[in-house]
């Protein structure tokens, strides 16, 4: 991915750019909103990572200017303002995702990768496959090895999100935001319960698991066969 990071904290900026480059991505940087807008307007970026509080032009104003110009590049907002109202304001201002500080780099990277994938043609896919597991978004059916699997609506939505992001670690926060729409407290065990039920249906009676738990991080759909 080609990523632009707009962050006024020099130490945080240096850390993030270095980590992104070490992960194999191209990372450019800007330390204020005006410079960030100028670089972003040049186009060519897969994802923008923008701090909300910036000198010269704040992050939300930067995003609004891009959207006004018709630029739909995905934007991940970073901010020390992590209240639900702050996140809602950021998303309504044109941001595609919102990550409160402090954050784990692994989660930031996963979110950036998801945003980049959303902006590609694969978003139009109607069928997802992982190994011999197949989910048809239009027919609302799930099969594994040709065997039909009946899922409850929330289980289907959970599996759809996991399969859409196959190969990428999906965090609990990402699931709460994209499958449960913030309706539950982050400390709830609702995710664990639904993942356990889903695993029993798609993995229990088959020769190898496809839904894996990544300790301390989240879950990932992948075929290790």
GUSESE-210516 format. One line per field, with one value per residue: residue in one letter; residue number from 1; chain; x, y, z of N, C-alpha, C in turn. Coordinates in pm, 1 decimal, decimal comma, padded with zeros to 6 digits, m for minus. Atoms other than C-alpha are relative to their C-alpha. Layout:
GUSESE-210516
rest	[A;...]
nr	[NUM;...]
kette	[A;...]
n.east	[X;...]
n.north	[Y;...]
n.up	[Z;...]
ca.east	[X;...]
ca.north	[Y;...]
ca.up	[Z;...]
c.east	[X;...]
c.north	[Y;...]
c.up	[Z;...]
END
This chain:
GUSESE-210516
rest	[X;X;X;X;X;X;X;X;X;X;X;X;X;X;X;X;X;X;X;X;X;X;X;X;X;X;X;X;X;X;X;X;X;X;X;X;X;X;X;X;X;X;X;X;X;X;X;X;X;X;X;X;X;X;X;X;X;X;X;X;X;X;X;X;X;X;X;X;X;X;X;X;X;X;X;X;X;X;X;X;X;X;X;X;X;X;X;X;X;X;X;X;X;X;X;X;X;X;X;X;X;X;X;X;X;X;X;X;X;X;X;X;X;X;X;X;X;X;X;X;X;X;X;X;X;X;X;X;X;X;X;X;X;X;X;X;X;X;X;X;X;X;X;X;X;X;X;X;X;X;X;X;X;X;X;X;X;X;X;X;X;X;X;X;X;X;X;X;X;X;X;X;X;X;X;X;X;X;X;X;X;X;X;X;X;X;X;X;X;X;X;X;X;X;X;X;X;X;X;X;X;X;X;X;X;X;X;X;X;X;X;X;X;X;X;X;X;X;X;X;X;X;X;X;X]
nr	[1;2;3;4;5;6;7;8;9;10;11;12;13;14;15;16;17;18;19;20;21;22;23;24;25;26;27;28;29;30;31;32;33;34;35;36;37;38;39;40;41;42;43;44;45;46;47;48;49;50;51;52;53;54;55;56;57;58;59;60;61;62;63;64;65;66;67;68;69;70;71;72;73;74;75;76;77;78;79;80;81;82;83;84;85;86;87;88;89;90;91;92;93;94;95;96;97;98;99;100;101;102;103;104;105;106;107;108;109;110;111;112;113;114;115;116;117;118;119;120;121;122;123;124;125;126;127;128;129;130;131;132;133;134;135;136;137;138;139;140;141;142;143;144;145;146;147;148;149;150;151;152;153;154;155;156;157;158;159;160;161;162;163;164;165;166;167;168;169;170;171;172;173;174;175;176;177;178;179;180;181;182;183;184;185;186;187;188;189;190;191;192;193;194;195;196;197;198;199;200;201;202;203;204;205;206;207;208;209;210;211;212;213;214;215;216;217;218;219;220;221;222;223;224;225]
kette	[A;A;A;A;A;A;A;A;A;A;A;A;A;A;A;A;A;A;A;A;A;A;A;A;A;A;A;A;A;A;A;A;A;A;A;A;A;A;A;A;A;A;A;A;A;A;A;A;A;A;A;A;A;A;A;A;A;A;A;A;A;A;A;A;A;A;A;A;A;A;A;A;A;A;A;A;A;A;A;A;A;A;A;A;A;A;A;A;A;A;A;A;A;A;A;A;A;A;A;A;A;A;A;A;A;A;A;A;A;A;A;A;A;A;A;A;A;A;A;A;A;A;A;A;A;A;A;A;A;A;A;A;A;A;A;A;A;A;A;A;A;A;A;A;A;A;A;A;A;A;A;A;A;A;A;A;A;A;A;A;A;A;A;A;A;A;A;A;A;A;A;A;A;A;A;A;A;A;A;A;A;A;A;A;A;A;A;A;A;A;A;A;A;A;A;A;A;A;A;A;A;A;A;A;A;A;A;A;A;A;A;A;A;A;A;A;A;A;A;A;A;A;A;A;A]
n.east	[00083,1;m00062,6;00072,3;m00041,3;00023,6;00001,5;m00011,3;m00086,3;m00092,8;m00114,6;m00041,2;00103,2;m00007,0;m00118,9;00026,2;00100,6;m00053,7;m00100,8;00068,3;00069,6;m00101,3;m00052,3;00104,9;m00003,5;00082,8;m00058,0;00062,1;m00038,5;00038,4;00021,2;00013,7;00110,6;00112,8;m00016,7;m00093,9;00067,4;00099,6;m00071,2;m00048,9;00113,5;00069,6;m00075,0;00053,7;m00092,3;m00010,2;00100,5;00060,7;m00052,8;00009,6;00003,3;00024,7;00111,6;m00045,6;m00117,5;m00018,5;00033,4;00130,6;00022,4;00021,4;00134,8;00006,5;m00076,8;00082,9;00113,8;m00048,3;m00020,6;00129,6;00060,5;m00066,4;00036,8;m00101,3;00059,2;m00103,6;00036,6;m00070,9;00002,2;m00024,4;m00062,5;00028,9;00005,2;00141,4;00050,4;00139,4;00086,6;00042,6;m00113,8;m00014,2;00112,1;m00029,2;m00105,7;00052,1;00094,9;m00075,7;m00056,8;m00095,9;00049,0;m00023,2;m00044,2;m00077,6;m00043,9;m00133,7;m00109,8;00045,5;m00099,4;m00031,4;00057,9;00139,8;m00000,9;m00035,4;00112,2;00107,2;m00041,9;00010,5;00143,1;00046,6;m00053,4;00073,8;00135,8;m00003,0;m00035,1;00114,0;00044,2;00115,2;00120,5;00013,2;00121,0;m00030,4;m00129,6;m00043,8;m00120,4;m00005,6;00121,9;00113,2;00049,0;00111,2;00063,7;00061,4;00130,3;00091,6;m00004,4;m00025,2;m00135,3;m00024,9;m00138,3;m00012,3;00127,5;00101,8;00062,1;m00014,0;00101,5;m00048,2;00086,7;m00039,2;m00122,2;m00109,0;m00029,6;m00068,7;m00132,4;m00078,5;m00020,8;m00106,9;m00124,9;m00041,6;m00034,3;m00134,1;m00077,2;m00144,9;m00034,0;00048,6;00110,6;00003,5;00131,5;00050,8;00047,5;00125,3;00103,0;00035,0;00050,8;00103,1;00095,5;00028,7;m00018,8;00113,8;m00040,0;m00121,4;m00116,0;m00033,9;00099,4;m00047,3;00086,9;m00082,5;m00047,4;00113,4;00035,3;m00109,7;00005,8;00112,1;m00035,5;m00104,9;00062,7;00074,9;m00078,9;m00126,3;00005,5;00016,1;m00084,5;m00133,3;m00095,2;00065,2;m00021,7;00012,3;m00108,2;m00016,0;m00135,6;00000,4;m00034,5;00021,4;00133,5;00032,8;m00034,5;00046,7;m00100,6;m00007,6;m00138,7;m00011,9]
n.north	[m00119,7;m00131,7;m00061,5;m00132,4;m00020,8;m00141,3;00003,7;m00110,9;00045,6;00047,6;00133,9;00093,9;00006,8;00076,6;00139,9;00058,2;00010,4;00106,2;00128,6;00028,8;00035,7;00131,7;00096,6;00015,7;m00098,5;m00130,7;m00095,1;m00140,5;m00065,1;m00144,3;m00033,7;m00092,8;00024,6;m00058,9;00085,1;00127,1;m00017,0;m00015,4;00131,5;00088,5;m00043,7;00048,3;00131,7;00113,0;00070,6;00101,8;m00034,1;m00114,8;00010,6;m00142,4;m00038,8;m00095,4;m00130,7;m00038,5;m00143,9;m00061,9;00050,6;00122,6;00118,9;00008,2;m00097,6;00060,0;00104,4;m00064,8;m00060,8;00108,8;00051,5;m00103,8;00010,0;00127,6;00100,5;00103,0;00082,4;00036,1;m00074,0;00049,0;m00112,1;00027,1;m00109,6;00024,2;m00014,0;00133,2;00021,2;00039,9;m00120,4;m00046,4;00092,1;m00024,2;m00126,6;00025,4;00080,4;m00083,1;m00103,8;00058,2;00105,4;00135,9;00076,3;m00089,7;00077,1;m00083,5;00016,9;00071,1;00112,1;00102,1;m00010,2;00113,9;m00031,5;m00107,5;00057,3;00082,0;m00090,4;m00062,7;00100,8;00019,6;m00116,7;00007,7;00102,7;m00049,4;m00094,3;00071,9;00065,4;00122,1;m00031,5;00039,2;00144,6;00049,0;00129,5;00008,5;00137,4;00029,6;00145,6;00056,4;m00075,3;m00098,7;m00084,4;m00074,2;m00117,0;m00027,4;00109,4;00011,2;00140,5;00039,8;00143,1;00045,0;00129,8;00030,3;00020,9;m00125,5;m00037,7;m00098,5;m00099,3;m00108,3;m00124,6;m00060,5;00091,4;m00019,1;m00128,3;00019,0;00080,7;m00080,5;m00096,6;00074,8;00052,4;m00116,1;m00040,1;00123,9;m00016,1;m00116,1;00010,0;m00090,3;m00022,3;m00009,4;m00134,7;m00001,9;00075,3;m00080,2;m00113,7;00038,2;00103,4;m00036,4;m00143,7;m00065,6;00017,7;00071,1;m00045,2;00079,6;00105,2;00106,1;00127,1;00035,9;00045,1;00134,9;00091,1;00019,4;00067,6;00139,8;00062,7;00006,2;00101,8;00131,4;00029,8;00004,7;00073,1;00117,1;00129,5;00003,8;00053,5;m00100,9;m00126,8;m00117,3;m00118,0;00009,6;m00104,7;m00052,8;m00040,9;m00138,9;m00087,3;00012,5;00121,6;m00004,3;00109,1;00043,5;00143,9;00045,1;00135,3]
n.up	[00000,0;m00008,8;m00111,0;m00046,9;m00143,3;m00036,9;m00146,5;m00041,8;m00104,1;00077,8;m00045,3;00042,4;00146,1;00037,3;m00036,9;00087,0;00135,9;m00003,8;m00014,5;00126,2;00099,6;m00036,2;00035,1;00144,8;00067,7;00030,1;m00092,1;00004,9;m00124,4;m00008,7;m00141,0;m00022,9;00087,5;00132,9;00073,2;00021,9;00105,6;00127,0;00042,2;00024,3;00121,3;00115,4;00033,9;00005,6;m00127,3;m00026,5;m00128,8;m00073,1;m00145,3;m00033,9;m00138,5;m00003,3;m00047,3;00078,9;00019,6;00128,9;00043,3;m00076,9;00080,6;00055,6;00108,9;00109,8;00060,5;00065,4;00124,4;00096,2;00044,0;00084,1;00129,7;00060,2;m00032,8;m00086,6;m00061,4;m00138,1;m00105,0;m00137,3;m00090,0;m00129,1;m00091,4;m00143,7;m00033,8;00031,9;m00039,3;00110,9;00072,0;00080,3;00112,7;00091,2;00068,0;00097,7;00110,4;00074,5;00070,5;00121,6;m00030,2;00023,9;m00122,6;m00107,5;m00096,9;m00112,1;m00055,0;00067,6;00081,1;00031,6;00142,5;00072,4;00029,6;00100,0;00129,6;00045,2;00041,7;00125,7;00105,3;00027,1;00074,9;00136,0;00071,7;00025,4;00111,7;00122,0;00063,6;m00064,6;m00083,4;00072,4;m00004,9;m00066,2;m00060,7;m00067,8;m00022,7;m00077,5;00005,4;00058,6;m00054,8;00096,2;m00044,2;00108,5;m00061,5;00059,7;m00033,3;m00146,6;m00031,1;m00037,8;00015,5;m00014,5;00062,9;00063,2;m00102,9;m00041,1;m00140,4;m00035,0;m00095,4;m00040,7;00068,1;m00054,4;00032,3;00142,5;00013,3;m00057,9;00092,8;00120,3;m00027,1;m00015,6;00130,1;00082,2;m00042,6;m00017,1;m00001,2;m00082,5;m00137,0;m00028,0;m00144,5;m00063,4;00026,5;00138,6;00005,7;m00065,8;00084,1;00131,6;m00008,0;m00104,2;00008,4;m00130,4;m00088,8;m00120,6;m00066,2;00043,1;m00095,9;00006,0;00056,2;00112,5;00112,3;m00032,1;00011,1;00140,7;00068,2;m00042,3;00071,5;00142,4;00015,2;m00013,3;00122,4;00123,7;m00016,9;m00088,6;00067,5;00119,5;m00026,6;m00047,6;m00034,3;00085,3;m00086,2;m00097,8;m00100,6;m00013,9;m00140,2;m00027,6;00117,3;00057,1;00074,4;00141,8;00083,7;00094,5;00022,7;m00017,4;00055,1]
ca.east	[00000,0;00095,5;00001,5;00010,8;00046,7;m00050,8;00059,7;00204,1;00372,7;00720,2;00802,9;00469,9;00504,1;00855,9;00749,6;00444,9;00617,2;00906,6;00669,8;00467,8;00781,0;00911,7;00577,0;00651,1;00443,1;00531,7;00470,1;00483,0;00440,0;00319,4;00317,7;00030,8;m00307,5;m00213,1;00086,8;m00123,5;m00399,1;m00150,2;00005,3;m00327,7;m00474,7;m00200,3;m00371,4;m00217,3;m00259,5;m00439,9;m00507,8;m00467,6;m00392,4;m00484,7;m00451,2;m00757,7;m00575,2;m00333,6;m00179,2;m00282,4;m00577,6;m00735,9;m00786,5;m01162,8;m01125,5;m00862,3;m01097,0;m01391,7;m01183,6;m01086,1;m01444,7;m01558,1;m01304,4;m01450,6;m01152,0;m01278,3;m00944,4;m01014,1;m00919,6;m00831,4;m00861,0;m00629,4;m00721,7;m00681,2;m01053,6;m01197,2;m01551,0;m01831,0;m01952,9;m01603,9;m01587,6;m01930,9;m01830,4;m01517,0;m01701,8;m01974,9;m01709,6;m01597,2;m01362,2;m01390,7;m01258,6;m01159,2;m00887,7;m00845,0;m00497,8;m00309,1;m00335,9;m00159,8;00025,1;m00100,7;m00459,1;m00382,4;m00220,2;m00510,5;m00759,4;m00557,7;m00544,7;m00920,9;m00984,7;m00759,5;m00943,1;m01280,7;m01171,6;m01081,1;m01311,6;m01324,0;m01585,7;m01832,9;m01776,4;m02091,1;m01928,0;m01649,0;m01445,0;m01194,1;m01081,9;m01394,9;m01615,8;m01833,4;m02061,7;m02305,3;m02398,0;m02693,9;m02848,4;m02761,4;m02630,5;m02324,6;m02181,5;m01870,9;m01760,9;m02098,7;m02285,2;m02534,2;m02475,8;m02763,8;m02666,5;m02858,4;m02856,4;m02588,3;m02376,0;m02404,8;m02298,4;m02006,2;m01889,0;m01934,7;m01708,7;m01446,3;m01441,9;m01435,2;m01116,3;m00973,4;m00604,5;m00616,0;m00643,3;m00977,2;m00984,2;m01271,7;m01303,0;m01337,0;m01608,6;m01797,3;m01786,8;m01868,2;m02092,6;m02253,9;m02245,7;m02125,1;m02439,7;m02242,8;m01980,0;m01626,5;m01600,8;m01904,0;m01857,8;m02106,7;m01825,9;m01683,6;m02028,8;m02103,5;m01757,7;m01792,0;m02131,5;m02002,9;m01695,5;m01913,8;m02110,4;m01834,6;m01540,4;m01653,2;m01751,3;m01477,9;m01119,6;m00946,5;m01036,7;m01075,6;m01162,1;m00854,8;m00806,7;m00498,0;m00426,5;m00427,7;m00526,0;m00850,5;m00958,0;m00859,3;m01016,6;m00760,4;m00706,3;m00385,6;m00449,1]
ca.north	[00000,0;00362,8;00548,8;00914,9;00983,6;01331,0;01369,6;01671,9;01473,9;01423,0;01119,0;00948,5;01030,3;00888,0;00569,3;00513,8;00583,1;00354,7;00074,3;00102,0;00089,4;m00210,4;m00380,1;m00338,9;m00032,3;00304,1;00576,2;00953,2;01207,5;01556,9;01743,2;01988,5;01996,8;02224,3;02012,5;01699,2;01833,7;01931,0;01584,1;01403,5;01610,8;01481,2;01143,5;00799,5;00697,1;00380,9;00505,1;00829,1;00816,3;01155,2;01287,6;01486,0;01768,6;01934,4;02279,9;02513,2;02292,4;02028,5;01673,9;01695,5;02008,9;01831,0;01538,5;01765,8;01948,1;01620,1;01498,3;01830,4;01779,3;01434,4;01248,8;00919,9;00787,5;00592,9;00786,3;00640,7;00909,7;00899,0;01095,5;01120,2;01202,1;00853,9;00907,1;00761,6;01112,5;01205,4;00895,8;00961,9;01320,9;01199,6;00941,7;01187,9;01437,3;01193,9;00959,5;00588,4;00459,8;00607,2;00475,9;00633,8;00687,9;00511,5;00234,5;m00089,9;m00074,7;m00420,5;m00297,4;00021,6;m00179,7;m00423,9;m00137,9;00032,1;m00292,0;m00337,6;00017,8;m00035,6;m00354,8;m00183,2;00065,9;m00205,1;m00386,1;m00694,6;m00511,2;m00608,6;m00979,2;m01168,8;m01498,9;m01542,3;m01860,9;m01982,7;m02339,0;m02545,1;m02293,7;m02077,7;m01785,3;m01642,7;m01288,4;m01263,6;m01604,5;m01575,1;m01931,0;m02096,4;m02433,1;m02627,1;m02918,3;m02894,1;m02933,5;m02658,6;m02475,9;m02288,3;m01966,8;m01711,1;m01355,8;m01229,0;m01538,4;m01486,1;m01122,6;m01222,0;m01489,9;m01255,8;m00995,7;m01254,2;m01406,4;m01066,1;m01000,6;m01352,3;m01372,5;m01055,2;m01052,9;m00898,3;m00741,9;m00738,7;m00364,0;m00410,4;m00670,2;m00447,8;m00160,1;m00352,8;m00635,8;m00496,1;m00122,0;m00019,2;m00156,9;m00347,5;m00251,8;m00361,9;m00572,8;m00784,2;m01152,9;m01137,2;m01175,6;m01482,1;m01640,6;m01583,3;m01689,8;m02009,8;m02083,4;m02003,9;m02222,5;m02513,1;m02485,4;m02428,7;m02619,6;m02886,2;m03161,4;m03097,4;m03213,5;m02883,0;m02548,6;m02232,2;m01988,2;m01926,4;m01731,2;m01508,1;m01472,3;m01112,7;m00982,7;m01126,0;m01376,5;m01470,5;m01682,0;m01885,5;m02230,9;m02389,5;m02710,7]
ca.up	[00000,0;m00047,8;00269,6;00373,6;00746,5;00869,2;01232,6;01418,3;01697,5;01553,4;01766,8;01693,8;01323,8;01301,3;01481,1;01261,9;00930,8;01026,1;01129,9;00808,2;00595,7;00787,9;00716,0;00344,4;00263,2;00109,4;00367,9;00309,9;00586,3;00670,5;01002,1;00949,2;00783,9;00496,2;00394,3;00437,0;00215,7;m00053,8;m00059,9;m00038,2;m00320,0;m00547,2;m00536,3;m00564,8;m00201,4;m00098,1;00254,8;00450,0;00822,3;00966,5;01319,3;01422,8;01602,1;01356,4;01319,6;01031,6;00938,4;01162,0;01043,9;00998,8;00786,1;00575,9;00517,5;00437,4;00174,5;00009,5;00001,8;m00144,7;m00424,1;m00489,2;m00343,3;m00195,4;m00069,2;00254,4;00569,3;00908,5;01176,3;01478,1;01786,9;02162,6;02162,3;02191,1;02318,8;02107,4;02020,3;01898,5;01680,9;01535,2;01455,7;01279,2;01072,0;00976,1;00870,3;00600,5;00781,4;00701,8;01034,4;01370,3;01601,3;01947,3;02091,2;02231,7;01974,9;01889,8;01558,2;01463,7;01487,9;01295,2;01018,0;01002,5;00980,9;00704,5;00506,9;00542,9;00421,2;00121,4;00029,0;00059,6;m00204,3;m00457,3;m00705,2;m00485,1;m00279,6;m00551,2;m00485,7;m00396,7;m00301,2;m00046,4;m00018,1;00239,6;00177,6;00113,2;00296,5;00072,1;00161,4;m00093,4;00007,4;m00231,3;m00170,3;00202,6;00206,1;00357,7;00258,5;00348,0;00136,9;m00034,4;00295,9;00381,1;00710,1;00871,5;01049,5;01249,0;01099,1;01337,4;01280,8;00905,6;00938,4;01159,9;00916,8;00620,4;00783,2;00878,7;00529,0;00363,0;00560,7;00526,8;00608,6;00819,9;01198,3;01292,0;01639,5;01887,0;01835,6;01460,6;01513,6;01757,7;01511,3;01193,9;01310,7;01626,6;01543,9;01891,1;02052,1;02314,2;02567,3;02460,4;02777,0;02687,4;02606,7;02319,2;02063,4;02238,3;02252,1;01883,9;01768,1;01971,6;01814,0;01467,6;01513,5;01622,6;01298,8;01043,2;01195,8;01443,7;01199,4;00943,1;00904,6;00977,2;01137,9;00933,1;01212,4;01427,7;01749,8;01762,4;02132,6;02249,2;01905,4;01770,0;01505,7;01153,2;00879,5;00689,6;00546,9;00676,3;00486,6]
c.east	[00086,7;m00083,9;00056,8;m00037,9;00009,4;m00009,9;00097,2;00095,2;00117,8;00041,2;m00100,6;00002,8;00116,3;m00020,6;m00093,7;00050,8;00102,0;m00066,5;m00071,7;00098,1;00058,5;m00100,9;m00012,5;m00081,4;00078,9;m00073,1;00059,3;m00052,3;m00017,9;m00029,0;m00105,3;m00108,0;00014,3;00092,2;m00064,6;m00100,7;00066,4;00049,2;m00115,9;m00071,1;00071,0;m00044,0;00105,4;00013,6;m00112,0;m00077,4;00066,5;m00019,5;00016,6;m00030,4;m00109,3;00045,4;00131,4;00013,4;m00037,3;m00136,6;m00024,2;m00037,7;m00137,0;m00018,7;00073,9;m00085,9;m00117,1;00040,6;00021,1;m00132,9;m00069,5;00058,3;m00035,0;00100,9;m00059,3;00104,1;m00038,0;00086,9;m00020,6;00037,2;00062,8;m00031,7;00005,1;m00142,9;m00070,3;m00142,4;m00084,0;m00043,1;00111,4;00016,8;m00109,9;00023,1;00104,0;m00049,9;m00096,6;00069,6;00065,5;00105,2;m00061,9;00017,7;00061,8;00069,4;00049,7;00144,5;m00013,3;m00053,5;00113,3;00027,4;m00062,9;m00144,9;m00008,2;00027,7;m00114,9;m00114,4;00034,0;m00013,2;m00146,1;m00054,1;00047,7;m00075,5;m00141,6;m00005,3;00031,4;m00122,3;m00050,8;m00120,0;m00129,3;m00021,0;m00127,2;00021,9;00140,4;00032,9;00126,9;00006,6;m00124,9;m00126,1;m00039,8;m00120,7;m00050,5;m00078,4;m00140,7;m00103,4;m00010,9;00015,4;00146,5;00011,7;00146,6;00009,2;m00130,1;m00114,6;m00054,4;00015,0;m00099,2;00052,3;m00110,2;00049,2;00128,8;00120,6;00040,6;00079,9;00143,2;00089,1;00030,7;00116,2;00135,1;00051,8;00039,9;00142,7;00089,6;00149,5;00047,8;m00057,1;m00105,9;m00013,2;m00142,6;m00062,4;m00056,7;m00132,3;m00113,0;m00048,4;m00070,4;m00110,6;m00108,0;m00030,3;00003,2;m00112,1;00035,1;00128,6;00116,6;00035,8;m00098,9;00059,5;m00081,7;00080,1;00046,3;m00111,7;m00032,1;00110,7;m00000,6;m00111,8;00032,1;00103,3;m00058,9;m00071,7;00089,8;00126,7;m00013,9;m00002,2;00084,6;00145,2;00101,7;m00073,1;00034,4;m00005,4;00098,4;m00001,7;00146,1;00007,4;00045,3;m00026,5;m00141,9;m00019,3;00041,7;m00057,2;00111,3;m00000,3;00147,4;00023,8;00102,0]
c.north	[00124,9;00082,6;00138,1;00012,6;00149,3;00007,3;00108,8;m00035,9;m00067,6;m00141,7;m00105,9;m00019,3;m00087,5;m00149,6;m00066,3;m00019,5;m00113,7;m00138,1;m00039,3;m00044,3;m00137,6;m00110,4;m00015,6;00100,0;00128,1;00101,9;00139,4;00068,1;00150,1;00031,7;00106,8;m00022,4;00054,0;m00086,2;m00134,9;00007,3;00011,0;m00133,6;m00092,2;00034,7;m00046,1;m00137,9;m00109,6;m00076,8;m00102,9;00031,4;00125,8;m00026,0;00140,9;00021,4;00107,0;00141,8;00034,5;00151,8;00041,7;m00042,2;m00131,5;m00116,1;m00009,3;00098,2;m00051,9;m00101,3;00061,8;00062,3;m00105,0;m00051,4;00100,4;m00002,9;m00129,7;m00110,2;m00098,7;m00091,4;m00032,5;00072,7;m00067,5;00117,0;m00050,6;00116,8;m00044,3;00013,4;m00129,5;m00027,9;m00034,6;00121,2;00053,5;m00087,6;00022,4;00128,1;m00019,5;m00076,9;00081,2;00111,1;m00054,1;m00105,3;m00137,0;m00090,1;00094,9;m00084,7;00091,8;m00031,0;m00028,8;m00123,1;m00101,2;00006,5;m00113,0;00026,8;00110,6;m00056,0;m00082,9;00087,8;00066,3;m00098,4;m00025,1;00116,2;m00004,3;m00103,5;00046,3;00088,4;m00067,4;m00070,2;m00124,3;00023,2;m00045,7;m00151,5;m00039,6;m00134,8;00004,3;m00147,1;m00002,7;m00151,8;m00053,3;00064,3;00109,3;00074,7;00080,3;00114,9;00026,3;m00106,5;m00020,1;m00145,7;m00022,0;m00149,7;m00028,5;m00142,1;m00043,1;m00020,8;00134,4;00021,0;00111,7;00092,7;00098,2;00129,6;00061,1;m00087,5;00015,8;00128,4;m00009,0;m00078,3;00078,9;00097,5;m00070,0;m00050,1;00112,1;00044,4;m00121,4;00025,9;00116,5;m00019,4;00107,4;00013,9;00002,7;00136,3;00009,1;m00073,9;00078,8;00112,6;m00041,9;m00104,7;00036,4;00150,9;00071,5;m00026,1;m00068,9;00058,3;m00089,3;m00115,0;m00116,6;m00127,4;m00042,2;m00050,3;m00143,0;m00102,8;m00028,9;m00070,2;m00148,5;m00074,3;m00016,9;m00108,8;m00140,7;m00040,7;m00017,1;m00084,9;m00136,1;m00133,1;m00013,9;m00029,6;00102,0;00130,6;00110,0;00129,5;m00013,7;00118,1;00041,3;00062,6;00144,9;00095,4;m00009,3;m00132,8;00015,8;m00122,9;m00035,1;m00152,2;m00040,6;m00136,4;m00007,6]
c.up	[00000,0;00097,5;00030,2;00146,4;00028,9;00152,2;00044,9;00113,1;m00070,6;00038,5;m00045,6;m00151,3;m00045,1;00027,8;m00099,9;m00142,2;m00007,8;00005,5;m00129,6;m00107,9;00028,5;m00033,5;m00151,8;m00078,9;m00028,8;00086,2;m00017,8;00125,3;m00014,9;00146,0;00027,2;m00105,0;m00140,6;m00086,5;m00031,0;m00112,4;m00136,5;m00052,8;m00037,3;m00129,2;m00126,6;m00043,7;00004,8;00129,1;00013,4;00127,1;00055,2;00148,7;00053,9;00147,3;00001,1;00037,0;m00070,1;m00005,5;m00142,6;m00054,0;00073,5;m00092,5;m00063,4;m00115,2;m00122,8;m00074,3;m00076,3;m00133,1;m00107,7;m00053,7;m00091,5;m00141,0;m00071,9;00024,9;00099,9;00062,0;00144,5;00102,4;00134,8;00090,0;00128,8;00092,5;00145,2;00050,0;m00039,1;00040,2;m00122,9;m00082,0;m00089,2;m00123,2;m00104,1;m00079,9;m00108,6;m00121,2;m00085,7;m00077,7;m00127,1;00024,0;m00021,6;00121,3;00101,3;00105,4;00111,8;00040,5;00149,7;m00073,6;m00014,8;m00149,1;m00079,4;m00036,4;m00104,9;m00138,4;m00055,6;m00050,8;m00133,7;m00115,9;m00037,7;m00082,9;m00144,3;m00081,9;m00034,7;m00123,8;m00133,6;m00057,0;00070,5;00092,1;m00065,4;00001,3;00074,0;00067,2;00060,3;00023,3;00083,5;00008,7;m00069,6;00057,9;m00098,3;00056,8;m00119,0;00061,9;m00052,1;00037,4;00151,1;00041,6;00034,9;m00018,3;00029,2;m00051,3;m00064,8;00097,4;00046,4;00150,5;00029,1;00109,4;00035,3;m00066,6;00051,8;m00028,6;m00145,6;m00020,3;00053,5;m00095,9;m00126,9;00020,1;00012,2;m00134,3;m00095,6;00029,8;00023,5;m00010,3;00084,2;00139,9;00022,9;00151,5;00052,3;m00028,2;m00140,3;m00013,6;00064,2;m00090,8;m00128,9;00001,0;00101,7;00005,8;00135,6;00099,7;00131,0;00056,1;m00041,6;00094,3;m00003,4;m00059,9;m00119,9;m00119,8;00022,7;m00018,3;m00146,0;m00078,5;00035,2;m00073,4;m00148,1;m00025,3;00007,6;m00128,5;m00123,0;00011,6;00067,0;m00073,5;m00126,0;00036,8;00048,5;00028,2;m00099,9;00080,5;00115,9;00097,1;00006,2;00138,7;00017,8;m00114,2;m00053,4;m00070,0;m00146,7;m00069,5;m00098,3;m00007,1;00008,4;m00063,1;m00109,4]
END
